[in-house]
């Protein structure tokens, strides 16, 4: 009999079977006001490409698109229909979709997008209140 402790991975590691990527408000009219927005778009696109490669669901939102424009074309091509929101948090407009992910065992949400101090932050807080583990990609928020 071995006295070795069984190898166990941290529950805080991301797992493609239990995660979802949420892209927050990467809109054309907002991006010019975000520092290094071209880099931010490339990093979000890289996350989205990786999510597709690993079959991780991707969801996204647009904040008041009539006034702030639509998602930048570089990212739009990787997304389906985008729900419109008029509150900072994404959790209300994505509630049914997000709840479905949680019910199916996907309790990790990876966040990227803009604006980090408002929409990304309030989304993170609301998702945590719903029981999700939230991971904000520091290099992919602005």
C-alpha positions as CSV (number, residue, x, y, z in Angstrom):
1,X,0.0,0.0,0.0
2,X,1.3,3.4,-0.9
3,X,1.5,6.4,1.4
4,X,1.4,8.8,-1.5
5,X,-1.3,11.5,-1.4
6,X,-3.4,11.3,-4.6
7,X,-2.8,13.9,-7.2
8,X,-5.5,16.5,-7.2
9,X,-5.9,19.6,-9.4
10,X,-7.2,22.9,-8.1
11,X,-10.9,23.6,-8.6
12,X,-9.8,27.1,-9.6
13,X,-8.3,26.0,-12.8
14,X,-10.4,26.7,-15.9
15,X,-11.9,23.7,-17.6
16,X,-13.3,23.6,-21.1
17,X,-16.2,21.4,-19.9
18,X,-17.3,23.8,-17.2
19,X,-16.5,27.3,-18.7
20,X,-18.2,29.9,-20.9
21,X,-16.6,33.0,-22.5
22,X,-18.5,36.2,-22.2
23,X,-17.5,39.1,-24.4
24,X,-18.8,42.4,-23.0
25,X,-19.7,45.4,-25.3
26,X,-16.8,45.4,-27.7
27,X,-18.5,48.1,-29.8
28,X,-17.2,50.3,-32.6
29,X,-18.1,53.7,-31.1
30,X,-16.7,52.8,-27.6
31,X,-13.4,51.4,-28.8
32,X,-11.8,54.8,-29.8
33,X,-12.0,55.9,-26.2
34,X,-10.2,52.7,-24.9
35,X,-6.5,52.7,-24.5
36,X,-4.7,50.3,-26.9
37,X,-8.1,49.2,-28.3
38,X,-6.5,47.5,-31.3
39,X,-4.5,45.3,-28.9
40,X,-7.7,44.6,-26.9
41,X,-9.6,43.6,-30.0
42,X,-6.8,41.2,-31.0
43,X,-6.7,39.6,-27.5
44,X,-10.5,39.2,-27.4
45,X,-10.4,37.6,-30.8
46,X,-7.7,35.2,-29.7
47,X,-9.8,34.2,-26.7
48,X,-12.8,33.7,-28.9
49,X,-10.8,31.6,-31.4
50,X,-9.5,29.5,-28.6
51,X,-12.9,29.1,-27.1
52,X,-14.3,27.9,-30.5
53,X,-11.3,25.5,-30.9
54,X,-12.0,23.9,-27.5
55,X,-15.8,24.0,-27.9
56,X,-16.3,26.5,-25.1
57,X,-19.6,28.4,-25.6
58,X,-19.3,32.1,-26.3
59,X,-21.9,34.7,-25.5
60,X,-21.7,38.5,-25.9
61,X,-23.8,41.6,-25.5
62,X,-24.1,45.1,-26.9
63,X,-24.8,48.2,-24.7
64,X,-27.4,50.4,-26.4
65,X,-26.2,49.8,-30.0
66,X,-28.4,52.5,-31.5
67,X,-26.2,55.0,-29.7
68,X,-23.0,53.2,-29.2
69,X,-22.8,51.2,-32.5
70,X,-22.5,47.5,-33.0
71,X,-19.8,45.1,-32.1
72,X,-16.6,45.7,-34.0
73,X,-16.6,43.6,-37.3
74,X,-13.3,41.8,-36.3
75,X,-15.2,40.1,-33.5
76,X,-18.8,40.1,-34.9
77,X,-17.8,37.4,-37.4
78,X,-17.2,35.0,-34.5
79,X,-20.5,35.7,-32.8
80,X,-24.1,34.9,-33.3
81,X,-27.0,37.2,-32.5
82,X,-26.2,39.8,-29.8
83,X,-28.7,40.8,-27.1
84,X,-29.1,44.5,-26.5
85,X,-28.8,45.8,-23.0
86,X,-29.5,49.1,-21.4
87,X,-28.0,48.3,-17.9
88,X,-24.4,47.9,-17.2
89,X,-24.5,44.3,-16.2
90,X,-24.9,41.6,-18.8
91,X,-26.6,39.2,-16.4
92,X,-30.1,40.4,-16.9
93,X,-30.3,40.1,-20.7
94,X,-28.3,36.8,-20.6
95,X,-30.2,35.5,-17.5
96,X,-31.9,32.5,-19.2
97,X,-28.8,31.6,-21.3
98,X,-26.5,32.0,-18.3
99,X,-28.8,30.0,-16.0
100,X,-28.9,27.2,-18.6
101,X,-25.1,27.1,-18.5
102,X,-25.1,26.9,-14.7
103,X,-27.8,24.2,-14.8
104,X,-25.7,22.1,-17.2
105,X,-22.6,22.3,-15.0
106,X,-20.8,25.3,-16.6
107,X,-20.1,27.4,-13.6
108,X,-17.0,29.2,-14.8
109,X,-17.4,32.5,-16.7
110,X,-14.4,34.0,-18.4
111,X,-14.9,37.7,-19.0
112,X,-13.3,40.0,-21.5
113,X,-14.4,43.3,-23.1
114,X,-15.2,46.9,-22.1
115,X,-15.6,48.9,-19.9
116,X,-13.7,47.2,-17.1
117,X,-14.8,49.7,-14.4
118,X,-18.5,49.5,-15.2
119,X,-20.0,46.8,-17.4
120,X,-17.4,44.1,-16.8
121,X,-17.3,44.8,-13.1
122,X,-21.0,44.8,-12.5
123,X,-21.4,41.7,-14.7
124,X,-18.8,39.9,-12.6
125,X,-20.5,40.9,-9.3
126,X,-23.9,39.7,-10.6
127,X,-22.6,36.4,-11.9
128,X,-20.9,35.7,-8.6
129,X,-24.2,36.4,-6.9
130,X,-25.8,33.8,-9.1
131,X,-23.2,31.2,-8.1
132,X,-20.6,31.4,-10.9
133,X,-16.9,31.4,-10.6
134,X,-15.7,34.4,-12.5
135,X,-12.4,34.9,-14.2
136,X,-11.6,38.3,-15.7
137,X,-8.8,38.3,-18.3
138,X,-6.7,41.2,-17.2
139,X,-5.1,41.6,-20.6
140,X,-8.4,41.5,-22.5
141,X,-10.4,44.2,-20.7
142,X,-10.2,48.0,-21.1
